[in-house]
Amino acid sequence: MKLSSLIKGKKVLLLTHHNGDADGVACAIAIAEAYSEDALISIGAPESINRSARNMATALGYTVEINPNADNFDGVVLLDVPSPDQVSPYNFDKLKVIAIIDHHYSRKEFSNKTKNYLLEERPSCCEVIYKLLKEDGKELSEKSAKAMVAGIFADTQHTSLGDVDTFKTLAEIVSKYKLKTKEAVQLLRTSPDVSEKIAVLKAMKNVKLERLGDFLLASSLAGSFEAVVAGTLIRAGADIAVVGAEKSDGCRISGRAAWRMESKIHLGKQVFEPLGKKLGGSGGGHGGAASANLTCEAKKGVEEAAKIIKGIIQA
């Protein structure tokens, strides 16, 4: 894919998934820097971006607009978006999609939407973008190099989910652009605010713990910050965690799995995509981190996700 030929002379919106993370925002920053002379580029996200992404963007002098009017642009490039529901409240079918660039796994909804669908199953979307930029003859700036390293670290859990090619990419960026890795990683550092602390502690009080042979499955309901709660449960010792929260139009379920579960289960493919199809909505994600937006109550979503997980682990 030659992105330069697709966006040249256009007003383009780079749109990542809702509650956008550092990986998706870093991809947008790298494209905005590399193609600044080719197109008029803005960066946006549906609903929100997380604190790490916001801190990184602010430190690098970028603003990520929340829910920008897509009709004001000639086209949209979707970045790090694993499924159509991840751009809600936008209607995916009404977006003027120029290209979709992702690193999860192929979705026919996307391949049917545009012929410019670049997918490589990599630990981070930044790795896909870096390769795309090189093939398009584009260089990173100091800002985008820092963003790319930070994005890779964020989506690979500080390289624990990376592979040989991930380390090669990191080494190439750090060496070529003379970066200090510490400076890039510091862009991700945040301190939780009081509301997040309260949400996590309340959810921890209601954890249901189930033993599946040698593995532990933890589930809970949260008022908010469900992804953070799921990650906290993993750090507390759970092998798999599922946490749900009510939303205005249904619920959102987040799942996390410890690295030792990598060969046992793929949360995105085996749990959350089927979960979305069964309960009304859409889901997907990585092997160790996935989510679903459902039309049912959070309690039902969590229970069904746990049921699917138990069926896989105990098979």
C-alpha positions as CSV (number, residue, x, y, z in Angstrom):
1,M,0.0,0.0,0.0
2,K,1.3,3.4,-1.0
3,L,-0.4,5.7,1.4
4,S,1.0,8.8,-0.2
5,S,-1.0,8.2,-3.4
6,L,-4.2,7.6,-1.5
7,I,-4.2,10.8,0.6
8,K,-2.3,13.3,-1.6
9,G,-4.0,16.6,-1.8
10,K,-6.8,15.6,0.6
11,K,-8.1,16.7,4.0
12,V,-7.7,13.4,6.0
13,L,-8.8,12.3,9.4
14,L,-6.7,9.6,11.1
15,L,-9.1,7.8,13.4
16,T,-8.1,5.2,16.0
17,H,-10.4,3.1,18.1
18,H,-12.5,4.3,21.0
19,N,-10.6,4.8,24.2
20,G,-7.6,5.0,21.9
21,D,-4.3,3.8,23.3
22,A,-0.7,4.8,22.8
23,D,-0.1,2.3,19.9
24,G,-2.9,3.7,17.8
25,V,-2.2,7.4,18.6
26,A,1.6,6.8,17.9
27,C,0.6,5.4,14.5
28,A,-1.4,8.6,13.8
29,I,1.5,10.8,14.9
30,A,3.9,9.0,12.7
31,I,1.7,9.3,9.6
32,A,0.9,13.0,10.4
33,E,4.6,13.8,10.6
34,A,5.6,11.8,7.5
35,Y,2.8,13.0,5.2
36,S,2.5,16.6,6.4
37,E,3.4,17.9,2.9
38,D,1.1,15.4,1.1
39,A,-2.2,16.1,2.9
40,L,-3.9,18.2,5.5
41,I,-4.1,15.7,8.4
42,S,-6.0,15.7,11.7
43,I,-6.0,13.0,14.4
44,G,-9.2,11.9,16.1
45,A,-10.7,9.2,18.3
46,P,-14.2,8.1,19.1
47,E,-15.3,8.8,22.7
48,S,-11.9,9.1,24.4
49,I,-8.2,8.2,24.5
50,N,-6.5,6.7,27.6
51,R,-4.2,8.6,29.8
52,S,-0.9,7.2,28.4
53,A,-2.0,8.1,24.9
54,R,-3.0,11.6,26.0
55,N,0.2,12.2,27.9
56,M,2.3,11.1,24.9
57,A,0.4,13.2,22.4
58,T,0.6,16.3,24.6
59,A,4.3,15.8,25.3
60,L,4.9,15.6,21.5
61,G,2.8,18.7,20.8
62,Y,-0.3,16.9,19.3
63,T,-4.0,17.1,20.0
64,V,-6.3,14.2,19.5
65,E,-9.8,15.5,18.8
66,I,-12.6,13.5,20.4
67,N,-15.5,12.7,18.0
68,P,-14.5,15.1,15.2
69,N,-17.0,15.6,12.5
70,A,-16.0,13.0,9.8
71,D,-18.1,14.8,7.2
72,N,-15.6,17.7,7.3
73,F,-12.9,15.5,5.7
74,D,-12.3,14.1,2.3
75,G,-11.7,10.7,3.8
76,V,-10.8,8.7,6.9
77,V,-7.9,6.4,7.6
78,L,-8.6,3.9,10.3
79,L,-5.7,2.9,12.5
80,D,-5.4,0.1,15.0
81,V,-9.2,-0.6,14.7
82,P,-10.0,-4.3,15.1
83,S,-13.7,-4.3,14.4
84,P,-16.5,-1.9,13.2
85,D,-17.9,-1.3,16.7
86,Q,-14.6,0.1,17.7
87,V,-15.4,3.4,15.9
88,S,-18.8,3.8,17.7
89,P,-20.5,6.3,17.9
90,Y,-19.6,6.7,14.2
91,N,-21.6,4.6,11.8
92,F,-18.8,2.5,10.2
93,D,-20.7,2.0,7.0
94,K,-21.1,5.8,6.5
95,L,-17.5,6.7,7.0
96,K,-15.6,7.7,3.8
97,V,-12.8,5.2,4.4
98,I,-9.6,5.7,2.4
99,A,-7.7,2.9,4.1
100,I,-7.7,0.6,7.1
101,I,-4.4,-0.3,8.7
102,D,-4.4,-2.8,11.5
103,H,-2.4,-5.6,13.3
104,H,-5.1,-7.9,14.8
105,Y,-6.6,-10.4,12.4
106,S,-8.6,-10.2,9.2
107,R,-12.2,-9.1,9.3
108,K,-14.4,-9.6,6.3
109,E,-16.4,-6.4,7.3
110,F,-13.2,-4.5,6.5
111,S,-12.0,-6.3,3.4
112,N,-15.5,-5.7,1.9
113,K,-15.4,-2.0,2.8
114,T,-12.2,-1.0,1.1
115,K,-9.5,-2.6,-1.2
116,N,-7.0,-0.6,0.8
117,Y,-7.0,-2.9,3.8
118,L,-3.5,-3.4,5.2
119,L,-3.3,-6.1,7.8
120,E,-0.3,-7.8,9.4
121,E,-0.8,-9.8,12.6
122,R,1.9,-8.1,14.7
123,P,2.2,-7.4,18.4
124,S,1.7,-3.7,17.7
125,C,0.3,-1.5,15.0
126,C,3.3,0.7,15.1
127,E,5.4,-2.1,13.6
128,V,3.0,-2.3,10.6
129,I,3.1,1.5,10.2
130,Y,6.9,1.6,10.4
131,K,7.2,-0.9,7.6
132,L,4.6,1.0,5.5
133,L,6.5,4.2,5.9
134,K,9.8,2.6,4.9
135,E,8.1,1.1,1.8
136,D,6.7,4.5,0.9
137,G,10.1,6.2,1.2
138,K,9.2,8.1,4.3
139,E,11.4,8.9,7.3
140,L,10.5,9.3,11.0
141,S,11.0,12.6,12.7
142,E,12.3,12.8,16.2
143,K,8.8,13.1,17.5
144,S,7.4,10.2,15.6
145,A,10.4,8.0,16.4
146,K,9.7,8.5,20.1
147,A,6.0,7.9,19.6
148,M,6.7,4.7,17.7
149,V,8.9,3.3,20.4
150,A,6.5,4.3,23.1
151,G,3.6,2.7,21.1
152,I,5.4,-0.6,20.7
153,F,6.3,-0.7,24.4
154,A,2.7,0.0,25.3
155,D,1.1,-2.6,23.1
156,T,3.6,-5.4,23.9
157,Q,3.5,-4.9,27.6
158,H,7.0,-3.5,27.6
159,T,8.2,-6.1,25.0
160,S,7.0,-9.1,26.9
161,L,4.5,-9.9,24.0
162,G,7.0,-9.0,21.3
163,D,8.9,-11.3,19.0
164,V,12.2,-11.3,17.2
165,D,10.9,-8.8,14.6
166,T,9.6,-6.5,17.3
167,F,13.1,-6.3,18.8
168,K,14.6,-5.7,15.3
169,T,12.2,-2.8,14.7
170,L,12.9,-1.3,18.1
171,A,16.6,-1.6,17.6
172,E,16.5,-0.1,14.1
173,I,14.5,2.9,15.3
174,V,16.6,3.5,18.4
175,S,19.8,3.2,16.5
176,K,18.9,5.1,13.3
177,Y,17.2,8.0,15.1
178,K,19.7,8.0,18.1
179,L,17.0,7.7,20.7
180,K,17.2,7.0,24.3
181,T,14.6,4.3,25.0
182,K,14.0,5.7,28.5
183,E,12.8,9.1,27.0
184,A,10.3,7.4,24.8
185,V,8.9,5.1,27.5
186,Q,8.6,8.0,29.9
187,L,5.9,9.4,27.6
188,L,3.6,6.6,28.8
189,R,3.9,7.2,32.5
190,T,0.8,8.3,34.3
191,S,-0.6,8.4,37.7
192,P,-4.2,7.1,38.3
193,D,-6.7,9.8,39.3
194,V,-9.0,9.3,42.3
195,S,-12.0,8.2,40.1
196,E,-9.9,5.4,38.6
197,K,-8.6,4.3,42.0
198,I,-12.2,4.1,43.4
199,A,-13.4,2.1,40.4
200,V,-10.6,-0.4,40.7
201,L,-11.0,-0.9,44.4
202,K,-14.7,-1.3,44.3
203,A,-14.5,-3.8,41.5
204,M,-11.8,-5.7,43.4
205,K,-14.3,-6.2,46.3
206,N,-16.7,-8.1,44.0
207,V,-14.2,-10.4,42.3
208,K,-15.4,-14.0,41.6
209,L,-12.5,-16.4,41.5
210,E,-12.7,-19.8,39.8
211,R,-10.1,-22.4,39.5
212,L,-9.7,-24.1,36.1
213,G,-7.2,-26.8,36.8
214,D,-3.9,-25.0,37.4
215,F,-5.3,-21.7,36.2
216,L,-7.3,-19.0,37.9
217,L,-10.2,-17.1,36.2
218,A,-11.2,-13.8,37.9
219,S,-14.3,-11.9,36.9
220,S,-16.0,-8.8,38.2
221,L,-18.2,-5.8,37.4
222,A,-17.0,-2.2,37.5
223,G,-18.6,1.2,37.3
224,S,-15.9,2.3,34.8
225,F,-12.3,1.6,33.9
226,E,-13.1,-2.0,33.2
227,A,-9.9,-2.6,31.1
228,V,-7.8,-1.2,34.0
229,V,-9.5,-3.5,36.5
230,A,-8.9,-6.5,34.2
231,G,-5.2,-5.6,34.0
232,T,-5.0,-5.2,37.7
233,L,-6.5,-8.6,38.3
234,I,-3.8,-10.2,36.1
235,R,-1.1,-8.4,38.0
236,A,-2.7,-9.6,41.3
237,G,-2.3,-13.2,40.2
238,A,-5.2,-14.2,37.9
239,D,-4.4,-16.0,34.7
240,I,-7.4,-14.7,32.9
241,A,-9.6,-11.8,33.9
242,V,-13.0,-10.6,32.6
243,V,-14.6,-7.4,33.7
244,G,-17.8,-5.7,32.6
245,A,-19.2,-2.2,32.9
246,E,-22.6,-0.8,32.0
247,K,-22.7,1.8,29.1
248,S,-25.4,4.0,27.9
249,D,-26.2,1.7,25.0
250,G,-25.4,-1.7,26.6
251,C,-22.2,-2.8,28.2
252,R,-18.5,-3.1,27.5
253,I,-16.6,-6.3,28.5
254,S,-12.8,-6.3,28.7
255,G,-10.6,-9.4,29.0
256,R,-7.0,-9.9,29.8
257,A,-4.8,-13.0,29.9
258,A,-1.4,-13.6,31.4
259,W,1.5,-14.3,29.1
260,R,1.6,-18.0,30.2
261,M,-1.9,-18.4,28.7
262,E,-0.6,-17.6,25.2
263,S,-0.6,-21.2,24.0
264,K,-3.9,-22.0,25.8
265,I,-6.3,-19.4,24.5
266,H,-6.8,-16.4,22.1
267,L,-9.2,-14.0,23.8
268,G,-9.9,-12.1,20.6
269,K,-10.6,-14.9,18.2
270,Q,-11.9,-17.6,20.6
271,V,-13.8,-15.6,23.2
272,F,-14.7,-12.0,22.4
273,E,-15.6,-12.3,18.7
274,P,-18.0,-15.2,19.4
275,L,-19.3,-13.3,22.5
276,G,-20.2,-10.3,20.3
277,K,-22.0,-12.5,17.8
278,K,-23.9,-14.4,20.5
279,L,-25.1,-11.5,22.6
280,G,-25.6,-8.8,20.1
281,G,-22.7,-6.5,19.4
282,S,-19.1,-6.9,18.3
283,G,-15.9,-8.0,19.8
284,G,-12.3,-8.9,19.1
285,G,-8.7,-8.1,20.0
286,H,-5.4,-9.8,20.8
287,G,-4.6,-13.1,22.3
288,G,-4.0,-11.6,25.7
289,A,-6.2,-8.5,25.5
290,A,-9.7,-8.2,24.0
291,S,-13.0,-6.5,24.4
292,A,-16.6,-6.5,23.3
293,N,-19.4,-3.9,23.1
294,L,-22.7,-5.7,23.7
295,T,-26.4,-4.8,23.9
296,C,-27.0,-6.9,27.0
297,E,-26.4,-6.1,30.7
298,A,-22.7,-6.3,31.9
299,K,-23.5,-9.2,34.3
300,K,-24.7,-11.4,31.4
301,G,-21.8,-10.5,29.2
302,V,-19.2,-11.4,31.9
303,E,-21.0,-14.6,32.7
304,E,-21.1,-15.7,29.1
305,A,-17.5,-14.7,28.5
306,A,-16.5,-16.8,31.5
307,K,-18.5,-19.7,30.2
308,I,-16.7,-19.6,26.9
309,I,-13.3,-19.4,28.6
310,K,-14.1,-22.4,30.8
311,G,-15.2,-24.4,27.8
312,I,-11.9,-23.8,26.1
313,I,-9.5,-24.3,29.1
314,Q,-11.3,-27.3,30.4
315,A,-11.7,-29.0,27.0
